[in-house]
Amino acid sequence: MRLLRFLYIVLCFLMGLMLLFAPWLLPWPENYFFLRYPWVQAAASNYYVRGAVSGIGLADIALGVWETGRRSRNASSVPGP
């Protein structure tokens, strides 16, 4: 169970970092969906949409921080051997 919680926290941090920086990097418009559907490219190149994706990344990082704090609180409340 501890391993799954640890992997969940790592996943939150990594996905959060990816979502935070991906919209602002060069390969963002070079995507299969952007090339196949022009309306998706038009919507995703909007700065408000990029900011929203980055905001979701920040929320994901915050979730990882919250889970880390919750994990440490639960570990400190368990009596030792």
PyMOL Python script that loads the backbone (N, CA, C, O; Angstrom):
from pymol import cmd

cmd.read_pdbstr("""\
ATOM      1  N   MET A   1       0.814  -1.188   0.000  1.00  0.00           N
ATOM      2  CA  MET A   1       0.000   0.000   0.000  1.00  0.00           C
ATOM      3  C   MET A   1       0.862   1.258   0.000  1.00  0.00           C
ATOM      4  O   MET A   1       0.523   2.250  -0.647  1.00  0.00           O
ATOM      5  N   ARG A   2       1.981   1.214   0.731  1.00  0.00           N
ATOM      6  CA  ARG A   2       2.883   2.357   0.767  1.00  0.00           C
ATOM      7  C   ARG A   2       3.489   2.619  -0.603  1.00  0.00           C
ATOM      8  O   ARG A   2       3.663   3.766  -1.015  1.00  0.00           O
ATOM      9  N   LEU A   3       3.808   1.534  -1.300  1.00  0.00           N
ATOM     10  CA  LEU A   3       4.400   1.685  -2.630  1.00  0.00           C
ATOM     11  C   LEU A   3       3.410   2.335  -3.595  1.00  0.00           C
ATOM     12  O   LEU A   3       3.798   3.192  -4.390  1.00  0.00           O
ATOM     13  N   LEU A   4       2.160   1.948  -3.537  1.00  0.00           N
ATOM     14  CA  LEU A   4       1.151   2.547  -4.412  1.00  0.00           C
ATOM     15  C   LEU A   4       0.960   4.024  -4.112  1.00  0.00           C
ATOM     16  O   LEU A   4       0.822   4.828  -5.034  1.00  0.00           O
ATOM     17  N   ARG A   5       0.949   4.394  -2.841  1.00  0.00           N
ATOM     18  CA  ARG A   5       0.808   5.805  -2.487  1.00  0.00           C
ATOM     19  C   ARG A   5       2.022   6.594  -2.955  1.00  0.00           C
ATOM     20  O   ARG A   5       1.880   7.709  -3.456  1.00  0.00           O
ATOM     21  N   PHE A   6       3.215   6.026  -2.796  1.00  0.00           N
ATOM     22  CA  PHE A   6       4.430   6.685  -3.265  1.00  0.00           C
ATOM     23  C   PHE A   6       4.393   6.872  -4.782  1.00  0.00           C
ATOM     24  O   PHE A   6       4.730   7.943  -5.286  1.00  0.00           O
ATOM     25  N   LEU A   7       3.986   5.839  -5.502  1.00  0.00           N
ATOM     26  CA  LEU A   7       3.902   5.947  -6.960  1.00  0.00           C
ATOM     27  C   LEU A   7       2.848   6.971  -7.389  1.00  0.00           C
ATOM     28  O   LEU A   7       3.032   7.671  -8.385  1.00  0.00           O
ATOM     29  N   TYR A   8       1.758   7.060  -6.647  1.00  0.00           N
ATOM     30  CA  TYR A   8       0.726   8.056  -6.928  1.00  0.00           C
ATOM     31  C   TYR A   8       1.267   9.474  -6.746  1.00  0.00           C
ATOM     32  O   TYR A   8       0.980  10.362  -7.549  1.00  0.00           O
ATOM     33  N   ILE A   9       2.044   9.679  -5.695  1.00  0.00           N
ATOM     34  CA  ILE A   9       2.630  10.997  -5.447  1.00  0.00           C
ATOM     35  C   ILE A   9       3.617  11.352  -6.547  1.00  0.00           C
ATOM     36  O   ILE A   9       3.616  12.480  -7.040  1.00  0.00           O
ATOM     37  N   VAL A  10       4.457  10.405  -6.934  1.00  0.00           N
ATOM     38  CA  VAL A  10       5.417  10.651  -8.017  1.00  0.00           C
ATOM     39  C   VAL A  10       4.674  10.939  -9.317  1.00  0.00           C
ATOM     40  O   VAL A  10       5.062  11.832 -10.069  1.00  0.00           O
ATOM     41  N   LEU A  11       3.618  10.195  -9.582  1.00  0.00           N
ATOM     42  CA  LEU A  11       2.825  10.426 -10.789  1.00  0.00           C
ATOM     43  C   LEU A  11       2.214  11.824 -10.787  1.00  0.00           C
ATOM     44  O   LEU A  11       2.210  12.495 -11.819  1.00  0.00           O
ATOM     45  N   CYS A  12       1.704  12.265  -9.655  1.00  0.00           N
ATOM     46  CA  CYS A  12       1.135  13.613  -9.560  1.00  0.00           C
ATOM     47  C   CYS A  12       2.177  14.673  -9.867  1.00  0.00           C
ATOM     48  O   CYS A  12       1.908  15.614 -10.613  1.00  0.00           O
ATOM     49  N   PHE A  13       3.363  14.526  -9.296  1.00  0.00           N
ATOM     50  CA  PHE A  13       4.411  15.509  -9.537  1.00  0.00           C
ATOM     51  C   PHE A  13       4.851  15.511 -11.002  1.00  0.00           C
ATOM     52  O   PHE A  13       4.993  16.577 -11.602  1.00  0.00           O
ATOM     53  N   LEU A  14       5.066  14.340 -11.576  1.00  0.00           N
ATOM     54  CA  LEU A  14       5.553  14.280 -12.955  1.00  0.00           C
ATOM     55  C   LEU A  14       4.514  14.774 -13.958  1.00  0.00           C
ATOM     56  O   LEU A  14       4.841  15.517 -14.883  1.00  0.00           O
ATOM     57  N   MET A  15       3.274  14.362 -13.773  1.00  0.00           N
ATOM     58  CA  MET A  15       2.227  14.846 -14.672  1.00  0.00           C
ATOM     59  C   MET A  15       2.014  16.343 -14.504  1.00  0.00           C
ATOM     60  O   MET A  15       1.766  17.054 -15.478  1.00  0.00           O
ATOM     61  N   GLY A  16       2.110  16.817 -13.274  1.00  0.00           N
ATOM     62  CA  GLY A  16       1.971  18.244 -13.029  1.00  0.00           C
ATOM     63  C   GLY A  16       3.067  19.041 -13.720  1.00  0.00           C
ATOM     64  O   GLY A  16       2.793  20.072 -14.335  1.00  0.00           O
ATOM     65  N   LEU A  17       4.294  18.575 -13.625  1.00  0.00           N
ATOM     66  CA  LEU A  17       5.394  19.262 -14.306  1.00  0.00           C
ATOM     67  C   LEU A  17       5.218  19.239 -15.819  1.00  0.00           C
ATOM     68  O   LEU A  17       5.471  20.236 -16.495  1.00  0.00           O
ATOM     69  N   MET A  18       4.780  18.091 -16.350  1.00  0.00           N
ATOM     70  CA  MET A  18       4.566  17.990 -17.784  1.00  0.00           C
ATOM     71  C   MET A  18       3.467  18.957 -18.242  1.00  0.00           C
ATOM     72  O   MET A  18       3.625  19.655 -19.244  1.00  0.00           O
ATOM     73  N   LEU A  19       2.361  18.989 -17.504  1.00  0.00           N
ATOM     74  CA  LEU A  19       1.263  19.874 -17.887  1.00  0.00           C
ATOM     75  C   LEU A  19       1.605  21.343 -17.657  1.00  0.00           C
ATOM     76  O   LEU A  19       1.064  22.219 -18.332  1.00  0.00           O
ATOM     77  N   LEU A  20       2.483  21.611 -16.726  1.00  0.00           N
ATOM     78  CA  LEU A  20       2.878  22.986 -16.448  1.00  0.00           C
ATOM     79  C   LEU A  20       3.725  23.567 -17.579  1.00  0.00           C
ATOM     80  O   LEU A  20       3.536  24.719 -17.969  1.00  0.00           O
ATOM     81  N   PHE A  21       4.658  22.773 -18.104  1.00  0.00           N
ATOM     82  CA  PHE A  21       5.604  23.293 -19.083  1.00  0.00           C
ATOM     83  C   PHE A  21       5.302  22.916 -20.534  1.00  0.00           C
ATOM     84  O   PHE A  21       5.757  23.612 -21.441  1.00  0.00           O
ATOM     85  N   ALA A  22       4.564  21.855 -20.783  1.00  0.00           N
ATOM     86  CA  ALA A  22       4.330  21.381 -22.145  1.00  0.00           C
ATOM     87  C   ALA A  22       3.684  22.415 -23.072  1.00  0.00           C
ATOM     88  O   ALA A  22       4.107  22.513 -24.223  1.00  0.00           O
ATOM     89  N   PRO A  23       2.697  23.181 -22.644  1.00  0.00           N
ATOM     90  CA  PRO A  23       2.079  24.127 -23.574  1.00  0.00           C
ATOM     91  C   PRO A  23       3.015  25.238 -24.040  1.00  0.00           C
ATOM     92  O   PRO A  23       2.739  25.890 -25.047  1.00  0.00           O
ATOM     93  N   TRP A  24       4.094  25.461 -23.340  1.00  0.00           N
ATOM     94  CA  TRP A  24       4.975  26.578 -23.671  1.00  0.00           C
ATOM     95  C   TRP A  24       6.229  26.122 -24.403  1.00  0.00           C
ATOM     96  O   TRP A  24       7.058  26.955 -24.772  1.00  0.00           O
ATOM     97  N   LEU A  25       6.390  24.816 -24.623  1.00  0.00           N
ATOM     98  CA  LEU A  25       7.557  24.300 -25.316  1.00  0.00           C
ATOM     99  C   LEU A  25       7.302  24.222 -26.819  1.00  0.00           C
ATOM    100  O   LEU A  25       6.160  24.298 -27.272  1.00  0.00           O
ATOM    101  N   LEU A  26       8.368  24.070 -27.572  1.00  0.00           N
ATOM    102  CA  LEU A  26       8.297  24.097 -29.031  1.00  0.00           C
ATOM    103  C   LEU A  26       7.432  22.981 -29.639  1.00  0.00           C
ATOM    104  O   LEU A  26       6.664  23.273 -30.555  1.00  0.00           O
ATOM    105  N   PRO A  27       7.512  21.718 -29.184  1.00  0.00           N
ATOM    106  CA  PRO A  27       6.721  20.669 -29.851  1.00  0.00           C
ATOM    107  C   PRO A  27       5.213  20.723 -29.600  1.00  0.00           C
ATOM    108  O   PRO A  27       4.493  19.877 -30.130  1.00  0.00           O
ATOM    109  N   TRP A  28       4.710  21.667 -28.827  1.00  0.00           N
ATOM    110  CA  TRP A  28       3.280  21.729 -28.527  1.00  0.00           C
ATOM    111  C   TRP A  28       2.417  21.766 -29.785  1.00  0.00           C
ATOM    112  O   TRP A  28       1.459  20.996 -29.859  1.00  0.00           O
ATOM    113  N   PRO A  29       2.695  22.613 -30.778  1.00  0.00           N
ATOM    114  CA  PRO A  29       1.816  22.623 -31.960  1.00  0.00           C
ATOM    115  C   PRO A  29       2.072  21.480 -32.939  1.00  0.00           C
ATOM    116  O   PRO A  29       1.287  21.285 -33.868  1.00  0.00           O
ATOM    117  N   GLU A  30       3.139  20.729 -32.756  1.00  0.00           N
ATOM    118  CA  GLU A  30       3.457  19.610 -33.651  1.00  0.00           C
ATOM    119  C   GLU A  30       2.916  18.316 -33.047  1.00  0.00           C
ATOM    120  O   GLU A  30       3.666  17.481 -32.541  1.00  0.00           O
ATOM    121  N   ASN A  31       1.622  18.178 -33.115  1.00  0.00           N
ATOM    122  CA  ASN A  31       0.927  17.087 -32.472  1.00  0.00           C
ATOM    123  C   ASN A  31       0.014  16.441 -33.514  1.00  0.00           C
ATOM    124  O   ASN A  31      -0.453  17.115 -34.432  1.00  0.00           O
ATOM    125  N   TYR A  32      -0.239  15.147 -33.377  1.00  0.00           N
ATOM    126  CA  TYR A  32      -1.105  14.461 -34.332  1.00  0.00           C
ATOM    127  C   TYR A  32      -2.480  15.105 -34.401  1.00  0.00           C
ATOM    128  O   TYR A  32      -3.002  15.349 -35.489  1.00  0.00           O
ATOM    129  N   PHE A  33      -3.068  15.380 -33.244  1.00  0.00           N
ATOM    130  CA  PHE A  33      -4.415  15.945 -33.221  1.00  0.00           C
ATOM    131  C   PHE A  33      -4.439  17.367 -33.761  1.00  0.00           C
ATOM    132  O   PHE A  33      -5.413  17.784 -34.388  1.00  0.00           O
ATOM    133  N   PHE A  34      -3.370  18.106 -33.519  1.00  0.00           N
ATOM    134  CA  PHE A  34      -3.309  19.473 -34.026  1.00  0.00           C
ATOM    135  C   PHE A  34      -3.181  19.480 -35.537  1.00  0.00           C
ATOM    136  O   PHE A  34      -3.754  20.341 -36.205  1.00  0.00           O
ATOM    137  N   LEU A  35      -2.433  18.526 -36.085  1.00  0.00           N
ATOM    138  CA  LEU A  35      -2.260  18.467 -37.535  1.00  0.00           C
ATOM    139  C   LEU A  35      -3.487  17.868 -38.225  1.00  0.00           C
ATOM    140  O   LEU A  35      -3.808  18.238 -39.354  1.00  0.00           O
ATOM    141  N   ARG A  36      -4.161  16.962 -37.559  1.00  0.00           N
ATOM    142  CA  ARG A  36      -5.330  16.289 -38.156  1.00  0.00           C
ATOM    143  C   ARG A  36      -6.581  17.160 -38.090  1.00  0.00           C
ATOM    144  O   ARG A  36      -7.374  17.179 -39.031  1.00  0.00           O
ATOM    145  N   TYR A  37      -6.759  17.876 -36.993  1.00  0.00           N
ATOM    146  CA  TYR A  37      -7.951  18.691 -36.792  1.00  0.00           C
ATOM    147  C   TYR A  37      -7.529  20.147 -36.596  1.00  0.00           C
ATOM    148  O   TYR A  37      -7.035  20.507 -35.528  1.00  0.00           O
ATOM    149  N   PRO A  38      -7.716  20.977 -37.602  1.00  0.00           N
ATOM    150  CA  PRO A  38      -7.266  22.373 -37.499  1.00  0.00           C
ATOM    151  C   PRO A  38      -7.964  23.161 -36.383  1.00  0.00           C
ATOM    152  O   PRO A  38      -7.364  24.078 -35.824  1.00  0.00           O
ATOM    153  N   TRP A  39      -9.191  22.834 -36.052  1.00  0.00           N
ATOM    154  CA  TRP A  39      -9.885  23.577 -35.001  1.00  0.00           C
ATOM    155  C   TRP A  39      -9.270  23.308 -33.636  1.00  0.00           C
ATOM    156  O   TRP A  39      -9.303  24.172 -32.760  1.00  0.00           O
ATOM    157  N   VAL A  40      -8.702  22.102 -33.443  1.00  0.00           N
ATOM    158  CA  VAL A  40      -8.028  21.802 -32.187  1.00  0.00           C
ATOM    159  C   VAL A  40      -6.747  22.627 -32.085  1.00  0.00           C
ATOM    160  O   VAL A  40      -6.404  23.127 -31.013  1.00  0.00           O
ATOM    161  N   GLN A  41      -6.045  22.763 -33.207  1.00  0.00           N
ATOM    162  CA  GLN A  41      -4.828  23.565 -33.209  1.00  0.00           C
ATOM    163  C   GLN A  41      -5.145  25.030 -32.923  1.00  0.00           C
ATOM    164  O   GLN A  41      -4.414  25.697 -32.191  1.00  0.00           O
ATOM    165  N   ALA A  42      -6.223  25.522 -33.495  1.00  0.00           N
ATOM    166  CA  ALA A  42      -6.602  26.911 -33.256  1.00  0.00           C
ATOM    167  C   ALA A  42      -6.966  27.139 -31.785  1.00  0.00           C
ATOM    168  O   ALA A  42      -6.617  28.167 -31.205  1.00  0.00           O
ATOM    169  N   ALA A  43      -7.663  26.180 -31.197  1.00  0.00           N
ATOM    170  CA  ALA A  43      -8.042  26.320 -29.793  1.00  0.00           C
ATOM    171  C   ALA A  43      -6.837  26.163 -28.877  1.00  0.00           C
ATOM    172  O   ALA A  43      -6.700  26.903 -27.903  1.00  0.00           O
ATOM    173  N   ALA A  44      -5.971  25.215 -29.174  1.00  0.00           N
ATOM    174  CA  ALA A  44      -4.841  24.940 -28.289  1.00  0.00           C
ATOM    175  C   ALA A  44      -3.737  25.978 -28.410  1.00  0.00           C
ATOM    176  O   ALA A  44      -2.906  26.089 -27.508  1.00  0.00           O
ATOM    177  N   SER A  45      -3.704  26.730 -29.479  1.00  0.00           N
ATOM    178  CA  SER A  45      -2.681  27.767 -29.593  1.00  0.00           C
ATOM    179  C   SER A  45      -3.108  29.059 -28.904  1.00  0.00           C
ATOM    180  O   SER A  45      -2.330  30.011 -28.831  1.00  0.00           O
ATOM    181  N   ASN A  46      -4.336  29.098 -28.400  1.00  0.00           N
ATOM    182  CA  ASN A  46      -4.813  30.246 -27.640  1.00  0.00           C
ATOM    183  C   ASN A  46      -4.086  30.288 -26.291  1.00  0.00           C
ATOM    184  O   ASN A  46      -3.930  29.262 -25.629  1.00  0.00           O
ATOM    185  N   TYR A  47      -3.648  31.474 -25.898  1.00  0.00           N
ATOM    186  CA  TYR A  47      -2.883  31.612 -24.663  1.00  0.00           C
ATOM    187  C   TYR A  47      -3.729  31.302 -23.425  1.00  0.00           C
ATOM    188  O   TYR A  47      -3.191  30.855 -22.412  1.00  0.00           O
ATOM    189  N   TYR A  48      -5.011  31.527 -23.487  1.00  0.00           N
ATOM    190  CA  TYR A  48      -5.876  31.205 -22.350  1.00  0.00           C
ATOM    191  C   TYR A  48      -5.964  29.692 -22.144  1.00  0.00           C
ATOM    192  O   TYR A  48      -5.986  29.215 -21.010  1.00  0.00           O
ATOM    193  N   VAL A  49      -6.013  28.947 -23.243  1.00  0.00           N
ATOM    194  CA  VAL A  49      -6.055  27.481 -23.142  1.00  0.00           C
ATOM    195  C   VAL A  49      -4.724  26.968 -22.617  1.00  0.00           C
ATOM    196  O   VAL A  49      -4.691  26.065 -21.781  1.00  0.00           O
ATOM    197  N   ARG A  50      -3.625  27.539 -23.105  1.00  0.00           N
ATOM    198  CA  ARG A  50      -2.313  27.144 -22.602  1.00  0.00           C
ATOM    199  C   ARG A  50      -2.195  27.429 -21.107  1.00  0.00           C
ATOM    200  O   ARG A  50      -1.656  26.617 -20.356  1.00  0.00           O
ATOM    201  N   GLY A  51      -2.694  28.566 -20.688  1.00  0.00           N
ATOM    202  CA  GLY A  51      -2.677  28.903 -19.265  1.00  0.00           C
ATOM    203  C   GLY A  51      -3.539  27.964 -18.446  1.00  0.00           C
ATOM    204  O   GLY A  51      -3.189  27.619 -17.318  1.00  0.00           O
ATOM    205  N   ALA A  52      -4.672  27.546 -19.010  1.00  0.00           N
ATOM    206  CA  ALA A  52      -5.544  26.607 -18.302  1.00  0.00           C
ATOM    207  C   ALA A  52      -4.860  25.255 -18.125  1.00  0.00           C
ATOM    208  O   ALA A  52      -4.958  24.640 -17.062  1.00  0.00           O
ATOM    209  N   VAL A  53      -4.176  24.797 -19.152  1.00  0.00           N
ATOM    210  CA  VAL A  53      -3.448  23.524 -19.057  1.00  0.00           C
ATOM    211  C   VAL A  53      -2.340  23.640 -18.012  1.00  0.00           C
ATOM    212  O   VAL A  53      -2.128  22.719 -17.224  1.00  0.00           O
ATOM    213  N   SER A  54      -1.635  24.769 -18.005  1.00  0.00           N
ATOM    214  CA  SER A  54      -0.605  24.986 -16.990  1.00  0.00           C
ATOM    215  C   SER A  54      -1.221  25.049 -15.591  1.00  0.00           C
ATOM    216  O   SER A  54      -0.618  24.577 -14.627  1.00  0.00           O
ATOM    217  N   GLY A  55      -2.401  25.622 -15.478  1.00  0.00           N
ATOM    218  CA  GLY A  55      -3.092  25.660 -14.188  1.00  0.00           C
ATOM    219  C   GLY A  55      -3.473  24.284 -13.698  1.00  0.00           C
ATOM    220  O   GLY A  55      -3.407  24.012 -12.499  1.00  0.00           O
ATOM    221  N   ILE A  56      -3.867  23.414 -14.601  1.00  0.00           N
ATOM    222  CA  ILE A  56      -4.155  22.029 -14.219  1.00  0.00           C
ATOM    223  C   ILE A  56      -2.879  21.358 -13.729  1.00  0.00           C
ATOM    224  O   ILE A  56      -2.910  20.559 -12.794  1.00  0.00           O
ATOM    225  N   GLY A  57      -1.750  21.687 -14.366  1.00  0.00           N
ATOM    226  CA  GLY A  57      -0.472  21.159 -13.908  1.00  0.00           C
ATOM    227  C   GLY A  57      -0.135  21.631 -12.503  1.00  0.00           C
ATOM    228  O   GLY A  57       0.343  20.852 -11.678  1.00  0.00           O
ATOM    229  N   LEU A  58      -0.384  22.908 -12.231  1.00  0.00           N
ATOM    230  CA  LEU A  58      -0.144  23.420 -10.881  1.00  0.00           C
ATOM    231  C   LEU A  58      -1.053  22.737  -9.859  1.00  0.00           C
ATOM    232  O   LEU A  58      -0.622  22.426  -8.748  1.00  0.00           O
ATOM    233  N   ALA A  59      -2.296  22.508 -10.234  1.00  0.00           N
ATOM    234  CA  ALA A  59      -3.219  21.811  -9.332  1.00  0.00           C
ATOM    235  C   ALA A  59      -2.751  20.383  -9.079  1.00  0.00           C
ATOM    236  O   ALA A  59      -2.894  19.869  -7.969  1.00  0.00           O
ATOM    237  N   ASP A  60      -2.199  19.749 -10.088  1.00  0.00           N
ATOM    238  CA  ASP A  60      -1.701  18.385  -9.926  1.00  0.00           C
ATOM    239  C   ASP A  60      -0.483  18.353  -9.006  1.00  0.00           C
ATOM    240  O   ASP A  60      -0.349  17.447  -8.184  1.00  0.00           O
ATOM    241  N   ILE A  61       0.397  19.330  -9.139  1.00  0.00           N
ATOM    242  CA  ILE A  61       1.548  19.423  -8.235  1.00  0.00           C
ATOM    243  C   ILE A  61       1.072  19.684  -6.811  1.00  0.00           C
ATOM    244  O   ILE A  61       1.604  19.102  -5.865  1.00  0.00           O
ATOM    245  N   ALA A  62       0.079  20.549  -6.650  1.00  0.00           N
ATOM    246  CA  ALA A  62      -0.470  20.819  -5.326  1.00  0.00           C
ATOM    247  C   ALA A  62      -1.088  19.559  -4.725  1.00  0.00           C
ATOM    248  O   ALA A  62      -0.984  19.338  -3.519  1.00  0.00           O
ATOM    249  N   LEU A  63      -1.720  18.744  -5.537  1.00  0.00           N
ATOM    250  CA  LEU A  63      -2.280  17.481  -5.059  1.00  0.00           C
ATOM    251  C   LEU A  63      -1.171  16.561  -4.571  1.00  0.00           C
ATOM    252  O   LEU A  63      -1.317  15.898  -3.544  1.00  0.00           O
ATOM    253  N   GLY A  64      -0.065  16.517  -5.303  1.00  0.00           N
ATOM    254  CA  GLY A  64       1.073  15.706  -4.861  1.00  0.00           C
ATOM    255  C   GLY A  64       1.635  16.192  -3.541  1.00  0.00           C
ATOM    256  O   GLY A  64       1.991  15.382  -2.685  1.00  0.00           O
ATOM    257  N   VAL A  65       1.721  17.510  -3.360  1.00  0.00           N
ATOM    258  CA  VAL A  65       2.202  18.081  -2.093  1.00  0.00           C
ATOM    259  C   VAL A  65       1.233  17.746  -0.970  1.00  0.00           C
ATOM    260  O   VAL A  65       1.656  17.375   0.125  1.00  0.00           O
ATOM    261  N   TRP A  66      -0.062  17.874  -1.232  1.00  0.00           N
ATOM    262  CA  TRP A  66      -1.062  17.559  -0.223  1.00  0.00           C
ATOM    263  C   TRP A  66      -1.000  16.082   0.172  1.00  0.00           C
ATOM    264  O   TRP A  66      -1.078  15.753   1.356  1.00  0.00           O
ATOM    265  N   GLU A  67      -0.862  15.197  -0.810  1.00  0.00           N
ATOM    266  CA  GLU A  67      -0.771  13.762  -0.518  1.00  0.00           C
ATOM    267  C   GLU A  67       0.492  13.448   0.269  1.00  0.00           C
ATOM    268  O   GLU A  67       0.482  12.570   1.132  1.00  0.00           O
ATOM    269  N   THR A  68       1.579  14.155  -0.020  1.00  0.00           N
ATOM    270  CA  THR A  68       2.812  13.950   0.737  1.00  0.00           C
ATOM    271  C   THR A  68       2.605  14.356   2.192  1.00  0.00           C
ATOM    272  O   THR A  68       3.030  13.644   3.102  1.00  0.00           O
ATOM    273  N   GLY A  69       1.956  15.493   2.413  1.00  0.00           N
ATOM    274  CA  GLY A  69       1.667  15.923   3.778  1.00  0.00           C
ATOM    275  C   GLY A  69       0.736  14.973   4.498  1.00  0.00           C
ATOM    276  O   GLY A  69       0.919  14.691   5.682  1.00  0.00           O
ATOM    277  N   ARG A  70      -0.253  14.483   3.790  1.00  0.00           N
ATOM    278  CA  ARG A  70      -1.184  13.530   4.393  1.00  0.00           C
ATOM    279  C   ARG A  70      -0.477  12.230   4.738  1.00  0.00           C
ATOM    280  O   ARG A  70      -0.755  11.613   5.767  1.00  0.00           O
ATOM    281  N   ARG A  71       0.431  11.824   3.877  1.00  0.00           N
ATOM    282  CA  ARG A  71       1.183  10.598   4.120  1.00  0.00           C
ATOM    283  C   ARG A  71       2.065  10.745   5.361  1.00  0.00           C
ATOM    284  O   ARG A  71       2.152   9.828   6.178  1.00  0.00           O
ATOM    285  N   SER A  72       2.713  11.898   5.497  1.00  0.00           N
ATOM    286  CA  SER A  72       3.593  12.087   6.655  1.00  0.00           C
ATOM    287  C   SER A  72       2.769  12.203   7.948  1.00  0.00           C
ATOM    288  O   SER A  72       3.211  11.734   8.996  1.00  0.00           O
ATOM    289  N   ARG A  73       1.585  12.818   7.888  1.00  0.00           N
ATOM    290  CA  ARG A  73       0.733  12.890   9.078  1.00  0.00           C
ATOM    291  C   ARG A  73       0.258  11.497   9.503  1.00  0.00           C
ATOM    292  O   ARG A  73       0.237  11.171  10.689  1.00  0.00           O
ATOM    293  N   ASN A  74      -0.122  10.683   8.515  1.00  0.00           N
ATOM    294  CA  ASN A  74      -0.585   9.326   8.832  1.00  0.00           C
ATOM    295  C   ASN A  74       0.548   8.470   9.375  1.00  0.00           C
ATOM    296  O   ASN A  74       0.330   7.640  10.257  1.00  0.00           O
ATOM    297  N   ALA A  75       1.751   8.664   8.857  1.00  0.00           N
ATOM    298  CA  ALA A  75       2.880   7.879   9.325  1.00  0.00           C
ATOM    299  C   ALA A  75       3.268   8.283  10.738  1.00  0.00           C
ATOM    300  O   ALA A  75       3.707   7.439  11.519  1.00  0.00           O
ATOM    301  N   SER A  76       3.116   9.560  11.084  1.00  0.00           N
ATOM    302  CA  SER A  76       3.497   9.995  12.431  1.00  0.00           C
ATOM    303  C   SER A  76       2.450   9.601  13.480  1.00  0.00           C
ATOM    304  O   SER A  76       2.767   9.531  14.667  1.00  0.00           O
ATOM    305  N   SER A  77       1.221   9.347  13.059  1.00  0.00           N
ATOM    306  CA  SER A  77       0.177   8.986  14.011  1.00  0.00           C
ATOM    307  C   SER A  77       0.160   7.493  14.315  1.00  0.00           C
ATOM    308  O   SER A  77      -0.497   7.062  15.262  1.00  0.00           O
ATOM    309  N   VAL A  78       0.876   6.704  13.520  1.00  0.00           N
ATOM    310  CA  VAL A  78       0.926   5.258  13.767  1.00  0.00           C
ATOM    311  C   VAL A  78       1.953   4.996  14.862  1.00  0.00           C
ATOM    312  O   VAL A  78       3.090   5.456  14.759  1.00  0.00           O
ATOM    313  N   PRO A  79       1.578   4.272  15.897  1.00  0.00           N
ATOM    314  CA  PRO A  79       2.542   3.998  16.975  1.00  0.00           C
ATOM    315  C   PRO A  79       3.662   3.108  16.486  1.00  0.00           C
ATOM    316  O   PRO A  79       3.447   2.214  15.667  1.00  0.00           O
ATOM    317  N   GLY A  80       4.852   3.352  16.989  1.00  0.00           N
ATOM    318  CA  GLY A  80       6.032   2.576  16.604  1.00  0.00           C
ATOM    319  C   GLY A  80       6.071   1.232  17.276  1.00  0.00           C
ATOM    320  O   GLY A  80       5.266   0.955  18.165  1.00  0.00           O
ATOM    321  N   PRO A  81       7.012   0.377  16.859  1.00  0.00           N
ATOM    322  CA  PRO A  81       7.120  -0.978  17.465  1.00  0.00           C
ATOM    323  C   PRO A  81       7.662  -0.972  18.858  1.00  0.00           C
ATOM    324  O   PRO A  81       7.801  -2.030  19.472  1.00  0.00           O
TER     325      PRO A  81
END
""", "prot")
cmd.dss("prot")
cmd.show_as("cartoon", "prot")
cmd.util.cbc("prot")
cmd.orient("prot")
